[in-house]
Amino acid sequence: MSFMRRIFSRVTSARMSTTTAPYSLEPLKLGAVARGLNLKDNVSPEVIAQIKQDVTKHHILIFKDQGVISGDRHVEISQWFGELESTFYKHPKSPHPDVFRVSNDKTEGCTGVGRTGWHIDGSFQPAPFAYALYHMVSVPQNGGNTEYVDLHALVKSLGKDQRRRWDQLWMVSDRRSTSPRPLIFSHPITKQKTLCFHLGMTEAFIWDKGTQQERYTNLKETGEILDEIYREIVKNDGELIYSHKWEVGDFIMSDNLSVGHEASPSTQHHRNSIGLRVLHRTTVKGIHSPTKEYDPDTED
């Protein structure tokens, strides 16, 4: 094949791959915006596989211009990722038993949700939720953002001594039926270091679990550690944080084990000041208990 024919072949292949891609991706500070795919249509197994790969790679996919997705379809999409774990709170206006409906108006949905501190969903579960999928069905006129933080980047940003300290910590949820789990653990798919934490639902930490030095933190020390984690999340004017301003038709798929999140204060502002906010969320059952797939004593 001549040089010019090889160039033409490469250009043609590039054009074909562009035109046949199921959706376009625009990387953000954290995550990526996806356009060109209507989630209400039938989606092929090949495209579903691509979506799952992209969620793992980018941690968050924000599908735009989806209109209003029904509760039934929201659940069907969520089942691409695995078995659903129904939320513990129900609201009469929820469109499906597996859809958690939250709002800034108690007559429209559960209120105060996500305002107890940065966290991953299901930190108290035997295995935290694997994925969370969100759809804003009523977008407030002003405010109501959801904040996300890249947990892999957070762990990497720690100083060596600080990371070694965190590696010695195990989280004890305020729900005592849950066994302690490591604060830093290995993501089950990527093996990158991430966090199992909830700044508002932690009773204590254990230092050096399983060794002769094992001990529980007291109330003061627990608070100091939680404050330390918070400071690392918001440090440098929030350089690790992505604040998502919701738009009509947004549908978010997130890797719950890669990103922490928190509802911004304005999510609970009265509907008279920001408009009605109604968010639907599903969570996918976790199948991996947090474990360290590395030796902290040999890590740099």
HUNORVEN-V264343 format. One record per helix or strand of 2 or more residues. SS is the DSSP state (alpha for helix, beta for strand). FROM is the first residue (numbers start at 0). TO is the last residue. If there is no record, write none. Layout:
# HUNORVEN-V264343
ss=<SS:SS>
from=<FROM:FROM>
to=<TO:TO>
This chain:
# HUNORVEN-V264343
ss=<alpha:beta:beta:alpha:beta:alpha:beta:beta:beta:alpha:alpha:beta:beta:beta:beta:beta:beta:alpha:beta:beta:beta:alpha:alpha:beta:alpha>
from=<2:23:31:44:59:70:99:130:145:150:159:168:180:183:192:201:214:218:240:250:258:264:270:277:295>
to=<19:26:34:57:62:77:102:137:149:156:166:172:181:185:194:206:215:237:243:254:262:267:273:283:297>
